[in-house]
């Protein structure tokens, strides 16, 4: 189980990131600054999942998800290996988290109510046909109830297999 953490802000810079492995140009470093001035650098690898495979550019508002338990260099600004990047969209909510057997997120903030129209897929776009409980999920959804936890019927769920 991945301990997903996230950071949202505006991309202020994009540069090549050299890993020293002869893979020049394959990795990028995205500098992201939030509304209160905090900075994070995300290392974007060829395996980083970018929602809808959109081209991210300087000035885009994004959210980067990373493994909160992964080792990181002790530098400022913090530098995380991005597992998932999303371009923020005011019409779409995204939550990446572990959902238990009742489809409640690990932070207790969101409960999923599935419908026949909810797409359930793998990151490669293929259908996922097994139960989605007790898994890491990327949930794309719209409105929620004002209950605790908030409830929603997702548009799409992407299942993250270990």
Residue frames as a rotation matrix with the C-alpha (Angstrom) as fourth column:
UNK 1
0.582 0.813 0.000 0.00
0.813 -0.582 0.000 0.00
0.000 0.000 -1.000 0.00
UNK 2
-0.427 -0.682 0.594 1.37
0.672 -0.679 -0.296 3.39
0.605 0.273 0.748 -1.01
UNK 3
-0.012 0.337 -0.941 1.06
0.839 -0.508 -0.193 6.20
-0.544 -0.792 -0.277 1.51
UNK 4
-0.042 0.030 0.999 -0.11
0.863 -0.503 0.051 8.84
0.504 0.864 -0.004 -0.99
UNK 5
-0.055 -0.013 -0.998 0.71
0.569 -0.822 -0.021 12.45
-0.821 -0.569 0.053 -0.12
UNK 6
0.286 0.225 0.931 0.09
0.937 -0.269 -0.223 15.44
0.200 0.937 -0.288 -2.37
UNK 7
-0.390 -0.357 -0.849 1.12
0.433 -0.884 0.173 19.00
-0.813 -0.300 0.500 -3.09
UNK 8
0.397 0.604 0.691 -0.82
0.914 -0.193 -0.357 21.50
-0.082 0.773 -0.629 -5.22
UNK 9
0.110 -0.308 -0.945 0.34
0.160 -0.933 0.323 24.70
-0.981 -0.187 -0.053 -6.82
UNK 10
0.926 0.159 -0.343 1.45
-0.268 -0.365 -0.892 26.41
-0.267 0.917 -0.295 -10.01
UNK 11
0.476 -0.798 0.370 4.30
0.857 0.516 0.011 25.13
-0.200 0.312 0.929 -12.14
UNK 12
0.808 -0.250 -0.533 6.96
-0.171 -0.966 0.194 27.85
-0.563 -0.066 -0.824 -12.02
UNK 13
0.012 -0.844 -0.536 9.68
-0.970 -0.141 0.199 26.00
-0.244 0.517 -0.821 -13.90
UNK 14
0.918 0.156 0.366 10.38
-0.061 0.964 -0.257 22.88
-0.393 0.214 0.895 -15.94
UNK 15
0.195 -0.909 -0.369 13.88
-0.978 -0.211 0.002 21.60
-0.080 0.361 -0.929 -16.61
UNK 16
0.412 -0.171 -0.895 15.65
-0.269 0.915 -0.299 18.41
0.870 0.364 0.332 -17.60
UNK 17
0.591 -0.226 0.774 16.68
-0.763 0.155 0.628 16.21
-0.262 -0.962 -0.081 -14.69
UNK 18
0.115 -0.672 -0.731 19.84
-0.651 0.505 -0.567 14.17
0.750 0.541 -0.380 -15.20
UNK 19
0.920 0.248 0.303 19.90
-0.392 0.607 0.691 10.89
-0.013 -0.755 0.656 -13.30
UNK 20
0.005 -0.997 0.081 23.43
-0.922 0.027 0.386 10.07
-0.387 -0.077 -0.919 -14.46
UNK 21
-0.035 0.073 0.997 22.20
-0.005 0.997 -0.074 6.88
-0.999 -0.008 -0.034 -16.13
UNK 22
-0.923 -0.374 0.090 22.48
0.098 -0.002 0.995 8.04
-0.372 0.928 0.039 -19.76
UNK 23
-0.240 0.922 0.302 18.79
0.967 0.255 -0.012 8.84
-0.088 0.290 -0.953 -19.97
UNK 24
-0.855 -0.168 -0.490 19.14
0.190 -0.982 0.005 12.54
-0.482 -0.089 0.871 -20.78
UNK 25
-0.785 0.593 -0.178 15.80
-0.560 -0.557 0.613 14.15
0.264 0.581 0.770 -21.57
UNK 26
-0.429 0.635 -0.643 13.73
0.266 0.769 0.581 11.29
0.863 0.078 -0.499 -20.12
UNK 27
-0.060 0.358 -0.932 13.26
0.998 0.026 -0.054 12.89
0.005 -0.934 -0.358 -16.70
UNK 28
-0.069 0.114 0.991 11.95
0.245 -0.961 0.127 16.37
0.967 0.251 0.039 -15.93
UNK 29
-0.661 -0.096 -0.744 12.04
0.748 -0.155 -0.645 18.51
-0.054 -0.983 0.174 -12.81
UNK 30
0.064 0.773 0.632 8.85
0.480 -0.579 0.659 20.49
0.875 0.261 -0.408 -12.18
UNK 31
-0.939 -0.260 -0.226 9.09
0.329 -0.482 -0.812 23.34
0.102 -0.837 0.538 -9.68
UNK 32
-0.045 0.994 0.096 5.68
0.564 -0.054 0.824 23.92
0.824 0.091 -0.559 -8.08
UNK 33
-0.974 -0.219 0.064 4.73
0.090 -0.626 -0.775 26.80
0.209 -0.749 0.629 -5.78
UNK 34
-0.220 0.942 -0.252 1.49
0.959 0.257 0.123 26.92
0.180 -0.214 -0.960 -3.78
UNK 35
0.427 0.563 0.708 -0.59
0.498 -0.800 0.335 30.01
0.754 0.210 -0.622 -2.94
UNK 36
0.994 -0.081 -0.080 1.34
0.029 -0.498 0.867 30.74
-0.109 -0.864 -0.492 0.27
UNK 37
0.566 -0.807 -0.168 4.76
-0.804 -0.496 -0.328 30.55
0.181 0.321 -0.930 -1.40
UNK 38
0.230 -0.490 0.841 5.83
-0.421 0.729 0.540 27.04
-0.878 -0.478 -0.038 -0.39
UNK 39
0.164 -0.305 -0.938 7.89
-0.979 0.066 -0.193 25.26
0.120 0.950 -0.287 -3.06
UNK 40
0.334 -0.144 0.932 8.27
-0.168 0.963 0.209 21.61
-0.928 -0.226 0.297 -4.04
UNK 41
-0.308 -0.424 -0.852 10.24
-0.945 0.029 0.327 20.03
-0.114 0.905 -0.409 -6.87
UNK 42
0.577 0.508 0.640 8.73
-0.351 0.862 -0.367 16.96
-0.737 -0.013 0.675 -8.52
UNK 43
-0.689 -0.711 -0.141 10.86
-0.517 0.345 0.784 14.53
-0.508 0.613 -0.605 -10.50
UNK 44
0.503 0.850 -0.157 8.72
-0.660 0.261 -0.704 13.42
-0.558 0.458 0.692 -13.44
UNK 45
-0.575 -0.709 0.409 9.83
-0.323 0.655 0.683 10.08
-0.752 0.260 -0.606 -14.86
UNK 46
-0.768 0.287 -0.572 8.68
-0.542 0.185 0.820 8.19
0.341 0.940 0.013 -17.95
UNK 47
-0.642 0.537 -0.548 6.47
0.537 0.824 0.178 6.11
0.547 -0.180 -0.817 -15.63
UNK 48
-0.864 0.392 -0.316 4.77
0.020 -0.601 -0.799 9.06
-0.503 -0.696 0.512 -13.90
UNK 49
-0.327 0.841 0.430 1.04
0.945 0.302 0.129 8.83
-0.022 0.448 -0.894 -14.60
UNK 50
-0.946 0.114 -0.304 -0.26
-0.117 -0.993 -0.010 12.13
-0.303 0.026 0.953 -15.99
UNK 51
-0.219 0.956 0.194 -4.06
0.352 0.263 -0.898 12.24
-0.910 -0.129 -0.395 -15.93
UNK 52
0.772 0.632 0.073 -5.41
0.209 -0.144 -0.967 12.27
-0.600 0.762 -0.243 -19.51
UNK 53
0.054 -0.882 0.467 -1.81
0.921 0.225 0.319 12.50
-0.387 0.413 0.825 -20.77
UNK 54
0.941 0.283 0.184 -2.06
0.330 -0.887 -0.323 16.30
0.072 0.364 -0.928 -21.03
UNK 55
-0.035 -0.953 0.301 1.03
0.692 -0.240 -0.681 18.37
0.721 0.184 0.668 -21.72
UNK 56
0.683 0.193 -0.705 1.91
0.698 -0.459 0.550 20.27
-0.217 -0.867 -0.448 -18.55
UNK 57
0.058 -0.628 0.776 3.49
0.638 -0.574 -0.512 23.70
0.767 0.526 0.367 -18.95
UNK 58
-0.838 -0.398 -0.374 4.73
0.545 -0.563 -0.621 26.57
0.037 -0.724 0.689 -16.83
UNK 59
-0.796 0.573 0.195 1.75
-0.574 -0.817 0.055 28.41
0.191 -0.068 0.979 -15.35
UNK 60
-0.069 0.781 -0.621 -0.48
-0.150 0.607 0.780 25.33
0.986 0.147 0.075 -15.06
UNK 61
-0.085 0.152 0.985 -2.06
-0.996 -0.021 -0.083 24.62
0.008 -0.988 0.153 -11.69
UNK 62
-0.021 -0.072 -0.997 -1.28
-0.349 0.935 -0.060 21.01
0.937 0.346 -0.045 -10.83
UNK 63
0.591 0.060 0.805 -1.37
-0.785 0.275 0.556 18.47
-0.188 -0.960 0.209 -8.04
UNK 64
-0.128 -0.709 -0.694 1.48
-0.611 0.607 -0.508 16.01
0.781 0.359 -0.511 -7.64
UNK 65
0.846 0.393 0.360 1.05
-0.531 0.559 0.637 12.78
0.049 -0.731 0.681 -5.71
UNK 66
-0.103 -0.944 -0.314 4.03
-0.618 0.308 -0.723 10.98
0.779 0.120 -0.615 -4.21
UNK 67
0.396 0.147 -0.907 4.80
0.444 0.834 0.328 8.17
0.804 -0.532 0.265 -1.77
UNK 68
0.651 -0.050 0.758 5.04
-0.539 -0.733 0.415 9.74
0.535 -0.678 -0.504 1.69
UNK 69
0.854 -0.339 0.396 7.09
-0.144 0.577 0.804 6.77
-0.501 -0.743 0.444 2.90
UNK 70
0.726 -0.616 0.307 9.71
0.598 0.343 -0.724 6.90
0.341 0.709 0.617 0.11
UNK 71
0.082 -0.770 -0.632 13.17
0.789 -0.338 0.514 8.22
-0.609 -0.541 0.580 0.98
UNK 72
0.850 0.152 0.504 13.84
0.438 -0.735 -0.518 11.80
0.292 0.661 -0.692 -0.15
UNK 73
-0.240 -0.966 0.100 16.99
0.750 -0.250 -0.613 13.91
0.617 -0.071 0.784 -0.22
UNK 74
0.334 0.290 -0.897 17.27
0.862 -0.480 0.165 16.40
-0.383 -0.828 -0.410 2.63
UNK 75
-0.802 -0.516 0.303 17.30
0.598 -0.708 0.376 19.51
0.020 0.483 0.876 0.49
UNK 76
0.048 0.818 -0.573 15.22
0.404 -0.541 -0.738 22.63
-0.913 -0.197 -0.357 0.11
UNK 77
-0.026 0.956 0.294 12.90
-0.999 -0.017 -0.033 22.85
-0.027 -0.294 0.955 -1.62
UNK 78
-0.093 0.041 0.995 11.79
-0.330 0.941 -0.070 19.28
-0.939 -0.335 -0.074 -0.98
UNK 79
-0.399 -0.105 -0.911 12.13
-0.914 0.122 0.386 16.99
0.070 0.987 -0.144 -3.98
UNK 80
-0.063 0.502 0.863 9.70
-0.401 0.779 -0.482 14.12
-0.914 -0.376 0.152 -4.50
UNK 81
-0.990 -0.142 0.025 9.38
-0.050 0.504 0.862 11.46
-0.135 0.852 -0.506 -7.18
UNK 82
-0.309 0.935 -0.171 5.94
-0.886 -0.349 -0.305 12.08
-0.345 0.057 0.937 -8.68
UNK 83
-0.745 0.195 0.637 3.81
0.236 0.972 -0.022 8.98
-0.624 0.134 -0.770 -9.04
UNK 84
0.028 0.838 0.544 0.82
0.999 -0.001 -0.050 10.88
-0.041 0.545 -0.837 -10.42
UNK 85
-0.889 -0.172 -0.423 0.38
0.169 -0.985 0.047 14.41
-0.425 -0.030 0.905 -11.80
UNK 86
0.003 0.925 0.380 -2.95
0.989 0.054 -0.139 16.05
-0.149 0.377 -0.914 -12.51
UNK 87
-0.872 -0.086 0.482 -3.74
0.219 -0.949 0.226 19.39
0.438 0.303 0.847 -14.10
UNK 88
-0.722 0.608 -0.330 -6.27
0.335 -0.111 -0.936 21.04
-0.605 -0.786 -0.123 -11.79
UNK 89
-0.731 0.620 0.287 -9.77
0.213 -0.192 0.958 21.46
0.649 0.761 0.008 -13.20
UNK 90
-0.837 0.400 0.374 -12.45
-0.542 -0.507 -0.670 23.37
-0.079 -0.763 0.641 -11.25
UNK 91
0.122 0.946 -0.299 -15.13
-0.957 0.192 0.219 21.06
0.265 0.259 0.929 -12.69
UNK 92
0.533 -0.028 -0.846 -13.43
-0.058 0.996 -0.069 17.84
0.844 0.086 0.529 -11.52
UNK 93
0.500 -0.380 0.778 -12.31
-0.856 -0.083 0.510 16.63
-0.129 -0.921 -0.366 -8.11
UNK 94
0.304 -0.492 -0.816 -9.54
-0.226 0.795 -0.563 14.06
0.926 0.355 0.130 -7.80
UNK 95
0.510 -0.219 0.832 -8.67
-0.841 0.074 0.536 11.97
-0.179 -0.973 -0.146 -4.75
UNK 96
0.168 -0.545 -0.821 -5.83
-0.304 0.764 -0.569 9.46
0.938 0.345 -0.038 -4.65
UNK 97
-0.201 -0.135 0.970 -5.95
-0.979 -0.002 -0.203 7.32
0.029 -0.991 -0.131 -1.53
UNK 98
-0.956 -0.007 -0.294 -6.46
0.022 0.995 -0.098 3.87
0.294 -0.100 -0.951 -0.05
UNK 99
-0.169 0.963 0.212 -10.14
-0.905 -0.236 0.353 2.97
0.390 -0.132 0.911 0.14
UNK 100
-0.747 -0.166 0.643 -11.24
-0.551 0.695 -0.462 0.31
-0.371 -0.700 -0.611 2.65
UNK 101
-0.901 0.390 0.192 -13.84
0.430 0.864 0.263 -2.47
-0.063 0.319 -0.946 2.39
UNK 102
0.097 0.954 -0.284 -16.63
0.752 -0.257 -0.607 0.14
-0.652 -0.155 -0.742 2.73
UNK 103
0.044 -0.231 0.972 -15.02
0.910 -0.393 -0.134 2.34
0.413 0.890 0.192 0.04
UNK 104
0.989 0.113 -0.101 -14.10
0.148 -0.857 0.494 5.04
-0.030 -0.503 -0.864 2.57
UNK 105
0.457 -0.864 0.211 -10.78
-0.079 -0.275 -0.958 6.82
0.886 0.421 -0.194 2.07
UNK 106
-0.065 -0.589 -0.805 -8.01
0.775 0.478 -0.413 6.33
0.628 -0.651 0.426 4.64
UNK 107
-0.943 -0.273 0.190 -8.49
0.118 -0.809 -0.576 9.88
0.310 -0.521 0.795 5.94
UNK 108
-0.510 0.820 -0.258 -12.23
0.749 0.276 -0.603 9.24
-0.423 -0.501 -0.755 6.42
UNK 109
-0.619 0.176 -0.766 -13.08
-0.169 -0.981 -0.089 12.17
-0.767 0.075 0.637 4.15
UNK 110
-0.313 0.476 -0.822 -14.77
-0.949 -0.182 0.256 10.47
-0.028 0.861 0.509 1.19
UNK 111
-0.342 0.320 0.884 -17.13
-0.051 0.933 -0.357 7.53
-0.938 -0.167 -0.303 0.68
UNK 112
-0.850 -0.034 -0.525 -17.74
-0.523 -0.065 0.850 6.14
-0.063 0.997 0.038 -2.79
UNK 113
0.047 0.893 0.448 -21.18
-0.192 0.448 -0.873 5.12
-0.980 -0.045 0.193 -4.05
UNK 114
-0.875 -0.474 0.102 -20.71
-0.027 0.257 0.966 3.21
-0.484 0.843 -0.237 -7.29
UNK 115
0.280 0.926 -0.252 -23.16
-0.531 -0.069 -0.845 3.32
-0.800 0.370 0.472 -10.19
UNK 116
0.504 -0.063 0.861 -23.33
0.573 0.771 -0.278 1.29
-0.647 0.634 0.425 -13.41
UNK 117
0.936 -0.131 0.326 -21.97
0.193 -0.584 -0.788 4.39
0.294 0.801 -0.521 -15.21
UNK 118
0.645 -0.757 0.103 -18.80
-0.570 -0.387 0.725 4.55
-0.509 -0.526 -0.681 -13.06
UNK 119
0.682 -0.529 -0.505 -15.83
-0.297 0.431 -0.852 3.58
0.668 0.731 0.137 -15.24
UNK 120
0.704 -0.528 0.475 -13.37
-0.406 0.249 0.879 1.34
-0.582 -0.812 -0.038 -13.40
UNK 121
0.885 -0.437 -0.160 -10.06
-0.038 0.274 -0.961 0.97
0.464 0.856 0.226 -15.20
UNK 122
0.430 -0.870 -0.240 -6.35
0.817 0.262 0.514 0.33
-0.385 -0.417 0.823 -14.78
UNK 123
0.131 -0.438 -0.890 -3.84
-0.043 -0.899 0.436 3.13
-0.990 -0.019 -0.136 -15.49
UNK 124
-0.862 -0.496 0.106 -3.39
0.052 0.122 0.991 1.71
-0.505 0.860 -0.079 -19.01
UNK 125
-0.547 0.720 -0.427 -7.10
-0.832 -0.523 0.183 2.23
-0.092 0.456 0.885 -19.74
UNK 126
-0.634 0.299 -0.713 -8.10
-0.104 0.881 0.462 -1.42
0.767 0.367 -0.527 -19.59
UNK 127
0.366 0.888 0.279 -11.19
-0.523 -0.052 0.851 -2.48
0.770 -0.458 0.445 -17.65
UNK 128
-0.851 -0.484 0.201 -10.72
-0.422 0.406 -0.810 -3.65
0.311 -0.775 -0.550 -14.06
UNK 129
-0.043 0.916 -0.399 -13.27
-0.433 0.342 0.834 -6.32
0.900 0.209 0.382 -13.18
UNK 130
-0.349 -0.123 -0.929 -12.32
0.671 0.659 -0.340 -7.40
0.654 -0.742 -0.147 -9.66
UNK 131
0.683 0.584 -0.439 -13.55
0.719 -0.431 0.545 -5.82
0.130 -0.688 -0.714 -6.40
UNK 132
0.139 -0.619 0.773 -12.06
0.232 -0.739 -0.633 -2.36
0.963 0.267 0.040 -5.82
UNK 133
0.932 0.223 0.287 -12.26
-0.218 -0.289 0.932 -2.49
0.291 -0.931 -0.220 -2.02
UNK 134
0.733 -0.678 0.057 -9.07
0.109 0.200 0.974 -2.35
-0.671 -0.708 0.221 0.07
UNK 135
0.202 -0.648 0.735 -7.05
0.979 0.160 -0.129 -0.81
-0.034 0.745 0.666 -2.74
UNK 136
-0.500 -0.394 -0.771 -5.28
0.241 -0.919 0.313 2.37
-0.832 -0.029 0.555 -3.74
UNK 137
0.155 0.671 0.725 -7.62
0.966 0.049 -0.253 4.26
-0.205 0.740 -0.641 -6.06
UNK 138
-0.949 -0.217 -0.228 -7.58
0.149 -0.947 0.284 7.45
-0.277 0.235 0.932 -8.07
UNK 139
-0.150 0.986 0.068 -11.15
0.897 0.164 -0.411 8.75
-0.416 -0.001 -0.909 -7.97
UNK 140
-0.984 -0.032 0.177 -12.46
0.120 -0.850 0.513 11.37
0.134 0.526 0.840 -10.40
UNK 141
-0.258 0.926 -0.276 -15.73
0.966 0.241 -0.094 12.88
-0.020 -0.290 -0.957 -9.22
UNK 142
-0.343 0.275 0.898 -17.97
0.244 -0.897 0.368 15.93
0.907 0.345 0.241 -9.17
UNK 143
-0.001 0.416 0.909 -20.36
-0.717 -0.634 0.290 17.03
0.697 -0.651 0.299 -6.42
UNK 144
-0.724 -0.198 -0.660 -20.42
0.307 0.764 -0.567 15.48
0.617 -0.613 -0.493 -2.95
UNK 145
0.501 0.838 -0.217 -22.83
0.531 -0.099 0.841 15.43
0.684 -0.537 -0.495 -0.06
UNK 146
0.070 -0.443 0.894 -22.14
-0.546 -0.767 -0.338 17.63
0.835 -0.464 -0.295 2.96
UNK 147
0.955 0.296 -0.009 -22.12
-0.173 0.584 0.793 14.61
0.240 -0.756 0.609 5.26
UNK 148
-0.029 -0.963 0.268 -19.15
-0.997 0.010 -0.071 13.22
0.066 -0.269 -0.961 7.14
UNK 149
-0.577 -0.816 -0.032 -17.68
0.319 -0.261 0.911 11.48
-0.752 0.516 0.411 5.28
UNK 150
-0.124 0.458 -0.881 -18.69
-0.803 -0.567 -0.182 13.28
-0.583 0.685 0.438 2.12
UNK 151
-0.081 0.172 0.982 -20.28
0.331 0.934 -0.136 10.87
-0.940 0.314 -0.132 -0.35
UNK 152
-0.120 0.004 -0.993 -20.03
-0.822 -0.560 0.098 10.88
-0.556 0.828 0.071 -4.11
UNK 153
0.685 0.221 0.694 -20.78
0.254 0.821 -0.512 8.79
-0.683 0.527 0.506 -7.15
UNK 154
-0.222 -0.910 -0.351 -17.50
-0.114 -0.333 0.936 8.86
-0.968 0.248 -0.029 -9.10
UNK 155
0.597 0.272 -0.755 -17.29
-0.748 -0.152 -0.646 9.37
-0.290 0.950 0.112 -12.84
UNK 156
0.573 -0.538 -0.618 -14.16
-0.239 0.612 -0.754 7.26
0.784 0.580 0.222 -13.10
UNK 157
0.754 -0.425 0.501 -11.96
-0.465 0.193 0.864 5.16
-0.464 -0.884 -0.052 -10.83
UNK 158
0.393 -0.736 -0.551 -8.39
-0.522 0.316 -0.793 4.20
0.757 0.599 -0.260 -11.71
UNK 159
0.995 -0.013 0.098 -7.16
-0.068 0.638 0.767 1.19
-0.072 -0.770 0.634 -9.74
UNK 160
0.264 -0.964 0.007 -3.49
-0.867 -0.241 -0.435 1.25
0.421 0.109 -0.900 -8.68
UNK 161
0.943 -0.023 -0.332 -2.23
0.103 0.969 0.226 -2.31
0.316 -0.247 0.916 -8.37
UNK 162
0.646 -0.756 0.110 0.95
-0.433 -0.244 0.868 -2.76
-0.629 -0.608 -0.485 -6.32
